[in-house]
Amino acid sequence: MSSTLPPALLDAFRRTLYRVDDGPHRFIIRIGEPAPQVDALLAAHGLTSAAFLTAANPLAKPLDAAQNARRNAELRRRAEAAGARALTGEGRAEDGAWAEPSFLVLGLSRAQADALADRFEQAAYVLLEHGRPPELVLRR
């Protein structure tokens, strides 16, 4: 997909630290780098794919914390209704200048992740497929 996003925003997405911080699951995912912890989680659950998603700040436009919390609660409900498991996390700038509450959603296919990203007006998300490096998927 050809993107209409500003180059600086694309660069920020590519450099973001995608952190999982859910109970015993604590690790960082980086675009294009091996993700052995994700591969292990997928294998342990008999799954082949996952997505790192948020419903916060649609189209990269900041919302207040309460609005983002409501949107993320709805994202989690929809993901779990589809039979997926959502682990809490956040996308964080390398320099810590910003962070967005997010989820690593185990068991989502690319089509399901596309639909959720579009439903919540997200410019991009991270697709994780067993044995492959994390991929930034652009939706705008």
N, C-alpha and C positions, 0 to 999 in steps of 0.2 A: 504494500500500500504506500502510495506517495503521501508524504506528510505536509500539512500546512502549518506545522508548528515552527516557531522561531528557532533558529539554530542553537541559541543559548539554552532554551528549555530542553531541547533534545539532548544536548550535552549534559545538562543537569540530571535528566532521567538516567542517562548511561553511567554517570558517576555516583548515583545515589547508593547508599548502603541500605539494602533491604534486610531489615533485622527481624528475626523470629525470636520472640520472648514469651514462651507459653509453657509453664511448668518446667519439665526437664528439657524441653526443646529450646535451646538458646544458641543461635548461630547467625551469621551474616551471609547473605547471598549477594553476589556481584555479577552484573551482566557480563556474559562471555567467559566467566571463570567456572571451573568445575564446582559442583555443589554436592559433595559426597553425603552430607547430612540429609539433604532432600532425597537423594537416591535411596539412602537407607530407610527413610520414613516411607517412601513409596513402596519399596520392596516389602517392608514389614506389614504393610496393609494390603498387599496384593494389587497395587495401583501402578499406573504408568505415567500419570501426569498430574500437575498441580498448577495453580496460578497464584501469583502475589498480586492482590488487588486492594483497592480502597474505594470508598464512595465519597471520600472527603474532597472538598475543594473542586467541584465540577469544572471541567475545562480550564483547570489551573487557576481558577478565581477563588480567592480566600473566602471562606465562610467562618462564622464563629464556632467555638468549640461545641456548643449545644447542637447546632445544626449538623455539624460533622458527626457527632455521636449518634444522632437520630438516623442519619443516612447510613452509617456503618452498621448500626443495629439491624436495619432493613436488609443490607447486603448479607450480613451473617444469616438472617432468617431465610433469605432466598437460597443461599448456597446450601444450607443444611437441609432445606426442604427438597433440594435436588439430590440429596443423599451424600453430600460432600462433608468433610470435616474442616472447620475453620480454626486455625491456630492464630493467636494474636501476635501482632508485630507492628512495625512501623517502617516507613521509608524515611531515611534521614540523610540530610546533606553531609558530605564528607567533613565539612568544617563545623557541623552542628548548628548552622544558622537557621535551619527549619527542620521540622519533622511532621509526618502525617501518619495518624493511626491507620493501620492496614491489617490484612490477613494473608496468611499462606493457606490457601484453600486446597486441600488434598482431594484428588479424585475428579477435578473439573477437566473436561475436554477443552480443546481450543475453541470449539463452537460455543460451549457453555460460558467460557470466560469472555469471549467476544460479546455475547449477549449481556452478561452482567456489566461489563465495562461500558457498553453502549447505554444500557438502562440507567446507569449512574453518571453518564456524561464524562467518562474518563478519557483523557487524551491517549493513554497508554497503560499497559500492565506488563507484568513479567510472566512469561510462560516457562514452565519447567517440565521437561520430559525426561524420563529415566535414561541416564547415560549420556545426556546431552547438556551442554552448558546453558545456563539461563538466557532466554531470548527476550529482548524488549519488543513488544508487539504494539505498533502504533495504530490507533483507532481514529485519529484526526489528521 
